[in-house]
Amino acid sequence: MRVNAYFSKQLWAILVLKEKKTMKQLMIWASAALLISCNQEQKKQQQVPAPDVEMSPAGPVNSNATTVNTGTVSLPEAAQRFIGQHFKEASISKIEGKAAPSKDGTMYESKLSEGTEIDFDQDGNWTEISTEGTVAIPLAVLPQEIQDYLNANYNGLAVTSADKEPSGYELELANDTELYFDANGKFVRKGR
């Protein structure tokens, strides 16, 4: 009877070891399969170009900012004209295209050589402009009514940030004053 109990224990130990080995092999195979499928999904995402983003070969960025290819993303014609007209001295150092528009409609983010960042929608209209240091946003990019208000009330104070939303404009001045205007350019209120 003792011999039977001994062999039963040995048989049970063999089965448990075999089951642990099988589970270990199963876990290894499952982990490998998961890694392979994740890697394939990542490759698919990298191969699909973003919609509404024009793909083109890299080109030079010239000093008058009319050639705006930086890598594989090109800005729409309207955005190219905007930069060439209002930021003549700067060159484009970076352009990033988005797969889908952000909340404010931004599809392209660009950075200029002097630190200005300009976001554009899919049609090339600016949605946000921000500057660094002593660089000011040209007033000509804003509606005439906003320009008149700034000249009358904040003459000589630089605009350092401008957001254009469907509901209106939010500006930040060099002294950290925030001003809000409706979509027609009429003054609404002053922030901090």
C-alpha positions in Angstrom: 0.0 0.0 0.0 2.9 2.4 0.8 4.4 1.6 -2.6 1.1 2.6 -4.3 0.9 5.9 -2.4 4.6 6.6 -3.3 3.9 6.0 -7.0 0.7 8.0 -6.9 2.6 11.0 -5.4 5.3 10.6 -8.1 2.7 10.3 -10.9 1.0 13.4 -9.5 4.3 15.4 -9.4 5.0 14.4 -13.0 1.6 15.6 -14.2 1.9 18.9 -12.3 5.3 19.5 -13.7 4.1 18.7 -17.2 1.1 21.0 -16.8 3.4 23.9 -15.5 5.7 23.3 -18.5 2.7 23.4 -20.9 1.3 26.5 -19.3 4.7 28.2 -19.5 5.0 27.3 -23.2 1.4 28.5 -23.8 2.3 31.9 -22.1 5.4 32.2 -24.2 3.4 31.5 -27.4 0.6 33.9 -26.4 3.2 36.7 -25.6 4.9 36.2 -29.0 1.6 36.3 -30.9 0.6 39.5 -29.1 3.9 41.2 -29.8 3.7 40.2 -33.5 0.1 41.5 -33.9 0.9 44.8 -32.1 4.0 45.3 -34.4 1.9 44.6 -37.5 -0.7 47.1 -36.4 1.9 49.7 -35.7 3.5 49.2 -39.2 0.0 49.6 -40.8 -0.5 53.0 -39.0 2.9 54.2 -40.1 2.3 53.3 -43.7 -1.0 55.1 -44.1 -0.5 58.8 -44.8 -2.7 61.2 -43.0 -5.9 62.2 -44.9 -5.9 65.7 -46.5 -2.1 65.9 -46.1 -0.3 66.4 -49.3 2.7 64.2 -49.5 5.7 65.5 -51.5 9.5 65.1 -51.6 11.5 67.3 -49.3 12.5 70.6 -50.7 14.6 73.6 -49.6 13.2 76.2 -47.3 14.2 79.6 -48.6 14.6 82.9 -46.8 11.4 84.5 -48.1 9.3 81.6 -46.9 7.6 80.9 -50.2 8.9 77.3 -50.5 7.4 75.5 -47.6 8.2 71.8 -48.0 9.9 70.4 -44.9 10.0 66.7 -45.2 6.8 65.0 -46.4 4.1 67.6 -45.5 3.3 70.7 -47.6 1.1 73.6 -46.5 -1.9 74.5 -48.6 -1.4 77.4 -51.1 -3.3 79.8 -49.0 -1.0 79.1 -46.0 2.0 79.6 -48.2 0.8 83.0 -49.4 -0.1 84.0 -45.8 3.4 83.3 -44.5 5.0 84.9 -47.6 2.9 88.1 -47.2 3.1 88.6 -43.4 6.3 86.9 -42.3 8.7 87.8 -45.2 11.9 87.7 -43.2 11.3 84.3 -41.6 11.8 80.8 -43.1 9.8 77.7 -42.2 11.7 75.4 -39.9 9.0 72.8 -39.3 5.6 71.7 -40.6 3.5 69.0 -39.0 0.3 67.6 -40.5 -2.5 66.0 -38.5 -4.5 63.0 -39.4 -7.7 64.7 -38.3 -8.5 68.3 -37.4 -8.2 69.3 -33.8 -11.1 71.0 -31.9 -10.3 74.4 -33.5 -10.0 72.9 -37.0 -6.1 72.9 -37.1 -4.7 70.5 -39.6 -1.2 71.9 -39.9 1.2 73.2 -37.3 4.2 75.3 -38.6 7.1 76.9 -36.9 9.1 79.7 -38.4 12.8 80.4 -37.9 12.3 83.4 -35.6 10.1 81.3 -33.2 6.6 82.1 -34.5 4.2 79.2 -34.5 1.2 79.3 -36.9 -1.6 76.7 -37.1 -3.7 76.4 -40.2 -6.9 74.6 -41.1 -7.3 72.3 -44.1 -7.9 75.3 -46.4 -4.8 77.2 -45.3 -6.6 79.7 -43.1 -4.8 80.5 -39.8 -6.4 79.3 -36.6 -3.7 80.2 -34.1 -0.5 82.3 -34.1 2.0 82.7 -31.2 5.4 84.4 -31.1 8.4 84.2 -28.9 10.5 87.0 -27.4 10.2 90.4 -29.0 8.5 89.2 -32.2 5.0 90.7 -32.7 2.2 89.3 -34.7 1.5 91.7 -37.7 -1.8 93.5 -37.1 -2.6 93.1 -40.7 -3.6 89.5 -40.0 -6.5 90.7 -37.9 -9.8 92.2 -39.0 -9.7 96.0 -39.5 -12.1 96.6 -36.5 -9.6 94.8 -34.2 -6.7 96.7 -35.6 -8.5 100.0 -35.0 -9.3 99.0 -31.4 -5.7 98.0 -30.7 -4.3 101.2 -32.2 -6.8 103.3 -30.2 -6.4 101.5 -26.8 -3.0 99.7 -26.9 -1.0 101.6 -29.5 2.6 100.3 -29.6 1.9 97.2 -27.5 2.7 94.0 -29.4 0.2 91.1 -29.9 2.0 87.9 -29.0 -0.8 85.4 -29.4 -3.9 85.2 -31.5 -6.5 82.4 -31.5 -9.3 82.5 -34.1 -12.4 80.5 -33.2 -15.8 80.4 -35.0 -17.1 82.5 -32.1 -14.4 85.1 -32.3 -10.8 86.1 -31.5 -8.7 85.8 -28.3 -5.6 87.9 -28.3 -2.7 88.2 -25.8 -0.6 91.3 -25.6 3.1 91.6 -24.6 2.0 92.8 -21.1 -0.1 89.5 -20.7 -3.4 91.3 -21.2 -6.0 89.1 -22.8 -8.6 90.7 -25.1 -11.7 89.0 -26.6 -13.5 90.0 -29.8 -16.5 88.5 -31.5 -16.3 86.9 -35.0 -16.8 90.4 -36.6 -14.0 91.9 -34.7 -16.1 93.8 -32.2 -14.5 94.1 -28.7 -16.3 91.9 -26.1 -14.2 92.0 -23.0 -10.8 92.2 -21.4 -9.3 89.2 -19.5 -6.7 89.3 -16.7 
